[in-house]
C-alpha cells in the first residue's frame, strides 16, 4: 500500500506539477447551506486535476506497466541465480547470518500471517551423506556424491521487535542482536542483547561401510543478557578478538558509532557527528581495521563510507578516533546505496543499491580511489545482500511473490 501510494504521488507531481498538491488537500465543499465545509477527495481531485481519480489511476497503471515491462526486459528472473532457495524461518525474512564455523544459521523473520510478530531463531546444520545406490553398496570404493546440507534442529532465541542486523562472536558461541525493550524511564527503545549457544554432541552408530561412528550435535540456549540499557543501540559488529563490539546509537536525533568493551561494559565514541546525521548498517573489516557504513546527511544524501580505525603509529591496532578521522566516501550521495558487506579477505566491499528502482547487489574496491562499482545481480524483482560467508557464498534475500521471501546462496 505504501509503495503504491508513493508511486501515485510521484506520478501525480510529474504529470500535474507539485504545486497542485496543496490545492488538492486544501479543497473544501460547502454543505448545509455553507454552514459546514468538508473535504471530499474524489470531488477535490476532479476539480483540481480536471479528471476523475479513477481515470488518473488507470493512466498511472498503464504508465507503470510500460515502465516495469521495459525494466524487466533488460533484467533477470530469480531462477537465473541457478540455485535452490532455502525456506528458513517464517514467510517474511528480515535477516540471515551464518556462524563463522558454518554450523549455525541465525534468522529473523515474521512468524506467519496469522502471527505477525518477529522471531529470532537459530538453525543447526550438518553435512549429510547421500543415499547409496545398489551399485555403490556393492563397490565401497566407488566415488560418492558430495554431502548435502540439512538443518537438523531449530532453536527459538527470542520474540519481539528486532533490528535486522545480527552478529556472531568469532568462536560462534554467542549471537548478538538489537531488539526493542524498556528503558529505565519506561520508553521503548532498541538495546543490544547476547545469547550463548551451547553444543551437545551425541554419538550415532554409522553404517559399517563408512568405518566410523557418526556424531550428532545439537545446540541449546545458555545465558541470555542485555548489553546496553536505554541506548537506542542497533547494528552490532563484534571485533575479531571477541572482546568488544561496535554499534550505532542515536542521541537526540544524531547517529554515531560507538565501541563497547564486553568485559567492562565501557563505551567510547568512534564518530562525533552533529545535527541531522543518521547511520545505517555498519560492517567491520575481517581484520578489525576499518568500518564501512551508509551515512545520511541533513540534505538527504546517502553515501557509503569507510573509516580507518587504526592508529597511524601502530597500523595493526584499532584506537580511539583520530583528530582528523581517516574516512573515504565511496559512492554518489544522489544514489541510494546501502548495507555494505566485506568480502572474507577484506579486499572488496559488496553492497545493496536501489539504482535500478529495486534492490540489487554491486561490488567495489574500497581501497582504490575513484574505483567504479561493478554489478553482481540484475534481478527484476530485486535481491538484497545479507552476508558474504567464509566459504565465498553470497547470501541473498529475494522474492518473486508477495507470499514468501526466499534465501539464496550463490
NORMO-V411076 format. One line per field, one symbol per residue. phi: phi as a letter, one per 20 degrees, with the letter a starting at -180 (. if undefined). burial: b if it has 16 or more other ideal C-beta (glycine too) atoms within 10 Angstrom, else e. Layout:
phi = ???
burial = ???
This chain:
phi = .fffffffffffffednfffffffeefcdfclmnfcdcddfffffffeembffffffffffffffffffffffdcceffffmbefecemefcddbbbffgemeccecdbffafececececcdedbedfffeffffffcgeffefffdeceebcceeacqcdffedbefgemecddbcbfbeffenfecececbceddecdcedfdgggembfedcddcceefdbeecbmeldblfbefgemebbdbdcddlndebecddffeemedbfddcfcmecccegdceggemecddaecdefenfccecdceeeffebfedfcfgfgdgecceecfffdedblfbffgemeccebecdfencfbeccbefddgmfefdfdcbefenbdedbdffeneeeddbbdbeeaecdddc
burial = eeeeeeebeebbeeebeeebeeebeebeeeeeeeeeeeeeeeebbbebbeeeeeebeeebeeeeeeeeeeeeeebeebeebeeebbebbbbbbbbbbbbeeebbbbbbbbbeeeeeebbbbbbbbbeeeeebeeebeeeeeeeeeeeeeeeeeebebbeeebbbbbbbbbebbbbbbbbebeeeeeeebbbbbbbebeeeeeeeeeeeeeeeeeeeeebeeeeeeebbeebbbbbbbbbeeeebbbbbbbeeebbbbbbbebeeeebeebbebeeebbbbbbbbbbebbbbbbbbbeeeeebbbbbbbbbeeeeeeebeebeeeeeeeebbebeebbbbbbbbeebebbbbbbebbebbbbbbbebeeeeeebeebbebbebbbbbbbbeeebbbbbbbbeeeebbbbbe
